[in-house]
Amino acid sequence: MFKMAKMKGILSGLLILSFIVLTACGGNQSTGAEATENRSAGEADGKPVEIEFWYGLGGKLGDEMKSLIDEFNASQDEVIVKPVVQGNYDETKQKLQAAIASGKVPAVALASDVAWAKNGYFASLDDFIAADDTFKADDFIPAFLNQGKVDGKQYFMPMYGTTQLLYYNKDMFAKAGITEEDIKTWEGMAEAAKKLAVKENGKTTVYGWEPMWGADNMIDATLSRGGRILSEDGKTVMFDSPEWIETWDAFRKWIFEDQIMAIHSGGQGWEYWYKTIDDVLQDKAAGYTGSSGDQGDLDFTKLAAAPQPGWEGHDPAPVASALQAGILAKASPEEQKAAYKWLTFFTKAENTAKWSMNTGYIAVRQSALEVPEFKKYSEQNPHSRQPLLQAQHASEPFIDPTGGKITDALKVAADKVQISNMPAEQALKEAKEAAQRALDQVTGG
């Protein structure tokens, strides 16, 4: 792991990715019960097939989703999508569970759950895709499309994506003589941060860079050094490898010993996130690492965006995560067909480009870059291209086979390194021991 809240908790969103639903939005949409009662049999009697689409999106995102639903409904006369807004993550999951148990399910939901797919609660999309000449799998961002596969079958359609980028203060970089070429590697970023940091009487008053609190940035950096979370056979936790230890200890050193970087931690809600961004906007830091979803809230007359770096000798490989939708297995065949028609409309190049322009999220198709409106927009707003370009070589989110215990161990280790100044080797050793015990219970190791 989604504007600021789009990517908060990115670890659970990027590493676990077991269930993704965003926050609620207001409006005059139907409730679940109302929509269920109003569902039409549809094609059998020549009338449009009415389907429920369950999602939880707030503010501008909710408005944009409703706008695309209205556009879809007006574009054809075979399907009517009825938006059904849920309150939050827990409420949506609870309602989906209740709907599945009762047999009265929505046709489609902005949700993805590997375990539920394995249990048959979601329908495979493979037959729909095989009959769809417009699908073109190679046009989708690979990291996004692959996240919707379970046991080799496509169960979920990527709707939009997110990843973490670099955001830097253009004036501060220019005055220090630093360009984007200088921050193509983490080694280069450290040298740039030393030049950008300002110290008075032995105390840093302006930081060269601010990573975001939590394990996310350091995990991205580790993957960009060739690190792995698990061994290839999935039985061994790899936190004690040199890629992990050297990467995490580099961040610890930059924060505590060199004092060229800083971490805001704690506080209420996303307070730490806002404080990090405020430091950059108020010239207290030269840049930060944050969500692609931050773009709608940033001042790009002052800031610029750049992709995350790799390490010398390694290509960058930060995580890119897709928010996905699935078709419910208990929906009727007519409803499933109608739901697929809606999903293909949403993911058309022009629509995924429009979503990206209006929300800051990543378009799921590479051809979005060729949509005239997006090309014009990206020329005027070059920062908007960076998330999509980065996503094309990104790592896929880790799906934790222990139900979160491996990722929890990483969260604890990150706090020990970033906040308590514990040597990375010790923190990661403790994390590996806890994570390996949990993994052994699952694999029988």
C-alpha positions as CSV (number, residue, x, y, z in Angstrom):
1,M,0.0,0.0,0.0
2,F,-4.5,4.7,-1.1
3,K,-5.3,11.1,-2.3
4,M,-3.1,10.7,0.7
5,A,-5.3,8.0,2.1
6,K,-5.1,6.1,-1.2
7,M,-1.7,4.8,-0.4
8,K,-1.7,4.8,3.4
9,G,-1.4,1.4,4.7
10,I,0.3,0.6,1.5
11,L,2.0,-2.5,3.0
12,S,-1.3,-4.3,3.6
13,G,-2.5,-3.1,0.2
14,L,0.8,-3.9,-1.7
15,L,2.0,-6.9,0.2
16,I,-1.2,-8.6,1.2
17,L,-3.6,-7.5,-1.4
18,S,-6.1,-10.0,-0.1
19,F,-9.1,-7.6,-0.3
20,I,-9.2,-4.1,-1.7
21,V,-12.1,-1.7,-1.2
22,L,-11.8,2.1,-0.8
23,T,-13.7,4.4,1.5
24,A,-17.3,5.4,1.0
25,C,-18.8,8.2,-1.0
26,G,-22.1,10.0,-0.7
27,G,-24.8,10.5,-3.2
28,N,-28.3,9.3,-4.1
29,Q,-27.3,5.8,-5.1
30,S,-29.4,2.7,-4.2
31,T,-28.8,0.7,-1.1
32,G,-27.9,-3.0,-1.4
33,A,-31.4,-4.2,-0.4
34,E,-33.1,-1.8,-2.8
35,A,-30.9,-2.8,-5.7
36,T,-31.4,-6.5,-5.0
37,E,-35.1,-6.2,-5.0
38,N,-35.1,-4.2,-8.3
39,R,-32.8,-6.6,-10.2
40,S,-34.2,-7.5,-13.6
41,A,-34.1,-10.9,-15.3
42,G,-33.1,-8.8,-18.3
43,E,-32.2,-10.5,-21.6
44,A,-34.9,-13.2,-21.2
45,D,-37.7,-10.7,-21.7
46,G,-35.8,-8.2,-23.9
47,K,-35.3,-5.6,-21.2
48,P,-31.9,-4.3,-20.2
49,V,-30.2,-6.4,-17.6
50,E,-29.9,-4.5,-14.3
51,I,-26.9,-5.3,-12.2
52,E,-25.5,-4.0,-8.9
53,F,-22.0,-2.7,-8.7
54,W,-20.8,-2.5,-5.1
55,Y,-17.9,-0.2,-4.3
56,G,-16.7,2.2,-1.7
57,L,-15.3,5.5,-3.0
58,G,-15.3,8.9,-1.5
59,G,-15.4,12.5,-2.6
60,K,-14.0,13.2,-6.1
61,L,-13.4,9.5,-6.7
62,G,-17.0,8.7,-5.9
63,D,-18.2,11.5,-8.2
64,E,-15.9,10.2,-11.0
65,M,-17.2,6.6,-10.6
66,K,-20.8,7.7,-10.7
67,S,-20.0,9.8,-13.8
68,L,-18.6,6.8,-15.7
69,I,-21.5,4.6,-14.6
70,D,-23.9,7.2,-16.0
71,E,-21.9,7.4,-19.2
72,F,-21.9,3.6,-19.6
73,N,-25.7,3.4,-19.0
74,A,-26.3,6.0,-21.6
75,S,-23.9,4.4,-24.2
76,Q,-26.0,1.3,-24.8
77,D,-29.4,-0.3,-24.0
78,E,-28.5,-3.8,-22.9
79,V,-27.2,-3.2,-19.4
80,I,-28.1,-0.9,-16.6
81,V,-25.5,-0.6,-13.8
82,K,-27.0,0.3,-10.4
83,P,-24.3,1.8,-8.1
84,V,-24.5,0.5,-4.5
85,V,-22.2,2.4,-2.1
86,Q,-20.8,0.7,1.0
87,G,-19.6,2.4,4.1
88,N,-16.0,1.1,4.4
89,Y,-13.7,-1.9,4.1
90,D,-15.2,-3.9,6.9
91,E,-18.8,-3.1,6.1
92,T,-18.3,-4.1,2.5
93,K,-16.7,-7.4,3.3
94,Q,-19.4,-8.2,5.9
95,K,-22.1,-7.3,3.4
96,L,-20.5,-9.4,0.7
97,Q,-20.2,-12.3,3.1
98,A,-23.9,-12.0,4.0
99,A,-24.9,-11.7,0.4
100,I,-22.9,-14.8,-0.6
101,A,-24.5,-16.7,2.3
102,S,-28.0,-15.7,1.3
103,G,-27.5,-16.2,-2.4
104,K,-28.6,-12.7,-3.2
105,V,-25.3,-11.3,-4.5
106,P,-24.4,-8.2,-6.5
107,A,-23.2,-9.0,-10.0
108,V,-19.9,-7.3,-9.5
109,A,-17.9,-5.6,-6.8
110,L,-14.8,-3.5,-6.5
111,A,-13.1,-6.2,-4.4
112,S,-10.6,-9.0,-4.7
113,D,-10.0,-11.8,-2.4
114,V,-7.8,-14.8,-3.3
115,A,-9.3,-17.1,-0.7
116,W,-12.8,-16.3,-1.8
117,A,-11.9,-17.0,-5.4
118,K,-10.4,-20.4,-4.4
119,N,-13.7,-21.1,-2.5
120,G,-15.7,-20.4,-5.6
121,Y,-17.3,-17.1,-4.5
122,F,-16.1,-15.2,-7.5
123,A,-16.5,-16.4,-11.1
124,S,-13.5,-17.0,-13.4
125,L,-13.4,-14.4,-16.3
126,D,-11.5,-16.8,-18.6
127,D,-14.5,-17.7,-20.8
128,F,-15.5,-14.1,-21.2
129,I,-12.0,-13.1,-22.1
130,A,-11.7,-15.9,-24.6
131,A,-14.8,-14.6,-26.4
132,D,-13.7,-11.0,-26.2
133,D,-11.7,-9.8,-29.2
134,T,-11.1,-6.4,-27.6
135,F,-9.4,-7.8,-24.4
136,K,-5.7,-7.8,-25.6
137,A,-4.0,-9.0,-22.5
138,D,-0.6,-7.6,-23.6
139,D,-2.0,-4.1,-23.5
140,F,-2.7,-4.3,-19.7
141,I,0.1,-3.4,-17.3
142,P,1.5,-6.9,-16.5
143,A,1.9,-6.3,-12.8
144,F,-1.8,-5.3,-12.6
145,L,-3.3,-8.1,-14.7
146,N,-1.3,-10.8,-13.0
147,Q,-2.6,-9.7,-9.6
148,G,-6.1,-10.8,-10.7
149,K,-5.0,-14.4,-11.4
150,V,-5.7,-17.2,-9.0
151,D,-4.4,-20.7,-9.7
152,G,-3.7,-19.7,-13.3
153,K,-7.2,-18.3,-14.0
154,Q,-8.2,-14.7,-14.3
155,Y,-10.7,-13.9,-11.5
156,F,-10.4,-10.2,-11.2
157,M,-10.1,-7.3,-13.6
158,P,-7.7,-4.4,-12.7
159,M,-9.6,-1.2,-12.6
160,Y,-6.8,1.2,-11.6
161,G,-3.5,1.1,-9.9
162,T,-1.1,2.9,-7.6
163,T,2.6,2.9,-6.8
164,Q,5.0,5.1,-4.8
165,L,7.0,7.8,-6.5
166,L,9.6,10.5,-5.7
167,Y,8.3,14.0,-5.3
168,Y,10.9,16.8,-5.1
169,N,11.1,20.5,-4.7
170,K,12.2,21.9,-8.1
171,D,13.7,25.1,-6.8
172,M,15.8,23.4,-4.1
173,F,17.1,20.8,-6.6
174,A,18.0,23.6,-9.1
175,K,19.8,25.7,-6.5
176,A,21.8,22.7,-5.4
177,G,22.6,21.8,-9.1
178,I,20.8,18.4,-8.8
179,T,18.9,16.8,-11.7
180,E,16.8,13.7,-12.0
181,E,19.8,11.9,-13.5
182,D,21.5,12.3,-10.1
183,I,18.7,10.4,-8.3
184,K,18.5,7.4,-10.7
185,T,20.1,5.2,-7.9
186,W,19.7,5.2,-4.2
187,E,23.4,5.8,-3.9
188,G,22.9,8.9,-6.0
189,M,19.9,9.9,-3.9
190,A,22.1,9.7,-0.7
191,E,24.7,12.0,-2.3
192,A,22.0,14.4,-3.4
193,A,20.4,14.4,0.0
194,K,23.8,15.3,1.6
195,K,24.0,18.4,-0.7
196,L,20.4,19.4,-0.1
197,A,20.5,19.0,3.7
198,V,21.1,22.1,5.8
199,K,22.7,21.9,9.2
200,E,23.0,24.6,11.8
201,N,25.0,24.1,15.0
202,G,25.1,20.4,14.3
203,K,21.4,20.1,13.9
204,T,19.6,19.4,10.6
205,T,17.1,22.2,9.8
206,V,16.4,21.1,6.2
207,Y,16.4,17.5,5.2
208,G,17.6,16.2,1.9
209,W,14.9,13.6,1.7
210,E,12.0,12.1,3.7
211,P,11.0,8.5,3.2
212,M,7.4,7.8,4.3
213,W,7.1,6.1,7.7
214,G,6.6,2.3,7.5
215,A,8.1,-0.7,5.8
216,D,6.8,0.2,2.3
217,N,9.6,2.5,1.0
218,M,12.3,0.2,2.4
219,I,10.6,-2.9,0.9
220,D,10.5,-1.2,-2.5
221,A,14.1,-0.3,-2.2
222,T,15.0,-3.9,-1.2
223,L,13.1,-5.3,-4.2
224,S,15.0,-2.8,-6.3
225,R,18.3,-4.4,-5.1
226,G,17.2,-7.9,-6.1
227,G,15.8,-8.9,-2.7
228,R,13.0,-11.4,-2.2
229,I,10.5,-11.9,0.5
230,L,10.4,-15.7,0.2
231,S,12.7,-18.2,-1.5
232,E,11.6,-19.5,-4.9
233,D,10.0,-22.6,-3.3
234,G,8.0,-20.4,-0.9
235,K,9.3,-22.1,2.2
236,T,12.0,-19.8,3.5
237,V,11.7,-16.2,4.7
238,M,14.6,-14.2,3.1
239,F,14.8,-11.2,5.5
240,D,18.4,-12.1,6.6
241,S,19.8,-11.8,3.0
242,P,22.4,-9.1,2.2
243,E,19.9,-7.3,0.0
244,W,17.6,-6.7,3.0
245,I,20.2,-6.0,5.6
246,E,22.3,-3.6,3.4
247,T,19.2,-1.7,2.2
248,W,17.5,-1.2,5.5
249,D,20.7,-0.3,7.3
250,A,21.4,2.3,4.6
251,F,18.1,4.0,5.5
252,R,18.9,3.8,9.2
253,K,22.3,5.4,8.6
254,W,20.9,8.2,6.5
255,I,18.3,9.0,9.2
256,F,20.3,8.7,12.4
257,E,24.0,8.9,11.6
258,D,24.1,11.2,8.5
259,Q,20.9,13.0,9.5
260,I,20.2,13.8,5.9
261,M,16.8,12.1,5.9
262,A,14.0,12.1,8.4
263,I,10.8,10.1,9.3
264,H,7.6,11.5,10.6
265,S,5.9,8.7,12.7
266,G,2.8,8.3,14.9
267,G,0.1,10.8,15.4
268,Q,-3.6,10.5,14.6
269,G,-4.6,8.8,11.4
270,W,-2.6,10.0,8.5
271,E,-1.0,12.9,10.4
272,Y,2.5,11.6,9.7
273,W,1.7,11.6,6.0
274,Y,0.5,15.2,6.0
275,K,3.5,16.3,8.0
276,T,5.9,14.7,5.5
277,I,4.3,16.4,2.6
278,D,4.1,19.7,4.5
279,D,7.8,19.6,5.1
280,V,8.4,19.5,1.3
281,L,5.9,22.2,0.5
282,Q,7.3,24.4,3.3
283,D,11.0,24.0,2.1
284,K,11.9,21.9,5.2
285,A,12.8,19.0,3.1
286,A,13.8,18.7,-0.6
287,G,11.5,15.8,-1.4
288,Y,9.7,12.7,-0.2
289,T,8.6,9.3,-1.3
290,G,4.8,9.0,-1.6
291,S,1.7,7.6,-3.3
292,S,0.9,8.2,-7.0
293,G,-2.5,9.0,-5.5
294,D,-1.0,12.1,-3.8
295,Q,-0.9,13.9,-7.2
296,G,-4.3,15.5,-7.0
297,D,-3.3,17.2,-3.7
298,L,0.2,18.5,-4.7
299,D,1.3,21.8,-6.2
300,F,3.2,20.9,-9.3
301,T,4.3,24.5,-9.9
302,K,6.6,23.8,-6.9
303,L,7.1,20.0,-7.1
304,A,8.0,17.5,-9.8
305,A,7.6,13.7,-9.8
306,A,10.2,11.1,-10.7
307,P,10.3,7.3,-10.6
308,Q,11.8,5.4,-7.7
309,P,15.5,4.6,-8.2
310,G,17.3,1.2,-8.2
311,W,20.7,0.5,-6.8
312,E,23.9,0.5,-8.8
313,G,23.8,-2.6,-11.0
314,H,20.1,-3.1,-10.4
315,D,17.0,-1.9,-12.1
316,P,14.3,-0.3,-10.0
317,A,11.4,-2.7,-9.1
318,P,9.0,-1.0,-6.6
319,V,5.6,-2.5,-6.1
320,A,2.6,-1.4,-8.1
321,S,-0.8,-2.5,-6.8
322,A,-4.0,-2.8,-8.7
323,L,-7.5,-2.2,-7.3
324,Q,-9.6,-4.9,-8.8
325,A,-13.2,-5.9,-9.4
326,G,-14.7,-9.4,-9.5
327,I,-17.9,-10.9,-10.7
328,L,-19.8,-12.9,-8.1
329,A,-20.2,-16.6,-8.9
330,K,-23.8,-16.7,-7.6
331,A,-24.9,-14.0,-10.0
332,S,-27.1,-15.3,-12.9
333,P,-25.4,-16.0,-16.3
334,E,-27.1,-12.9,-17.7
335,E,-25.9,-10.7,-14.9
336,Q,-22.3,-12.1,-15.2
337,K,-22.3,-11.3,-18.9
338,A,-23.6,-7.8,-18.2
339,A,-21.0,-7.3,-15.4
340,Y,-18.2,-8.2,-17.8
341,K,-19.6,-5.7,-20.3
342,W,-19.4,-3.0,-17.6
343,L,-15.8,-3.9,-16.6
344,T,-14.6,-3.9,-20.2
345,F,-16.2,-0.4,-20.6
346,F,-14.4,0.9,-17.6
347,T,-11.0,-0.5,-18.7
348,K,-11.2,0.9,-22.2
349,A,-8.1,2.9,-23.0
350,E,-9.9,6.2,-23.2
351,N,-11.8,5.5,-19.9
352,T,-8.8,4.3,-17.9
353,A,-7.0,7.4,-19.2
354,K,-9.8,9.6,-18.1
355,W,-9.9,8.0,-14.7
356,S,-6.2,8.6,-14.4
357,M,-6.4,12.2,-15.4
358,N,-9.3,12.9,-13.0
359,T,-8.1,10.9,-10.0
360,G,-4.3,10.6,-10.0
361,Y,-4.5,6.8,-10.1
362,I,-2.7,4.8,-12.7
363,A,-4.3,3.7,-16.0
364,V,-4.3,0.0,-16.4
365,R,-3.7,-0.1,-20.1
366,Q,-0.4,0.9,-21.8
367,S,-2.4,2.2,-24.7
368,A,-3.7,4.9,-22.4
369,L,-0.5,6.8,-23.2
370,E,-1.7,7.1,-26.8
371,V,-5.1,8.5,-26.0
372,P,-5.1,12.0,-27.5
373,E,-6.6,13.7,-24.4
374,F,-4.1,11.9,-22.1
375,K,-1.2,12.7,-24.3
376,K,-2.1,16.4,-24.3
377,Y,-2.8,16.3,-20.5
378,S,0.5,14.5,-19.8
379,E,2.4,17.0,-22.0
380,Q,1.0,19.8,-19.9
381,N,1.4,17.8,-16.6
382,P,4.4,15.6,-17.0
383,H,4.1,14.2,-13.5
384,S,1.0,12.4,-14.6
385,R,3.0,10.0,-16.8
386,Q,5.4,8.8,-14.1
387,P,3.1,6.4,-12.3
388,L,2.1,4.6,-15.5
389,L,5.7,4.5,-16.7
390,Q,6.9,3.1,-13.4
391,A,4.1,0.5,-13.2
392,Q,5.3,-1.1,-16.5
393,H,8.5,-2.5,-14.8
394,A,7.1,-2.8,-11.2
395,S,7.0,-5.7,-8.8
396,E,3.7,-7.4,-8.0
397,P,2.4,-7.2,-4.4
398,F,3.3,-10.0,-2.1
399,I,0.4,-12.2,-1.1
400,D,1.1,-13.3,2.5
401,P,0.3,-17.0,2.8
402,T,0.2,-16.7,6.6
403,G,-2.7,-14.2,6.5
404,G,-0.6,-11.3,7.5
405,K,2.0,-12.5,10.0
406,I,4.9,-12.1,7.6
407,T,4.0,-8.6,6.8
408,D,3.3,-7.8,10.5
409,A,6.8,-8.9,11.3
410,L,8.1,-6.4,8.7
411,K,6.1,-3.6,10.1
412,V,7.6,-4.2,13.6
413,A,11.1,-4.4,12.1
414,A,10.7,-1.2,10.2
415,D,9.7,0.7,13.4
416,K,12.8,-0.7,15.1
417,V,15.0,0.5,12.3
418,Q,13.3,3.9,11.5
419,I,12.3,5.0,15.0
420,S,14.5,3.1,17.5
421,N,17.8,3.1,15.5
422,M,18.2,-0.7,15.8
423,P,20.8,-2.1,13.4
424,A,18.9,-3.6,10.5
425,E,20.6,-7.0,10.9
426,Q,19.2,-7.4,14.4
427,A,15.7,-6.1,13.5
428,L,15.4,-8.3,10.4
429,K,16.7,-11.4,12.2
430,E,14.0,-11.0,14.8
431,A,11.4,-10.4,12.0
432,K,12.6,-13.5,10.1
433,E,12.3,-15.7,13.2
434,A,8.7,-14.6,13.8
435,A,7.8,-14.8,10.1
436,Q,9.4,-18.2,9.6
437,R,7.5,-19.7,12.5
438,A,4.3,-18.5,11.0
439,L,5.3,-19.7,7.5
440,D,6.3,-23.2,8.8
441,Q,2.8,-23.6,10.3
442,V,1.3,-23.1,6.8
443,T,3.8,-25.1,4.8
444,G,4.5,-27.8,7.3
445,G,8.2,-26.8,7.4
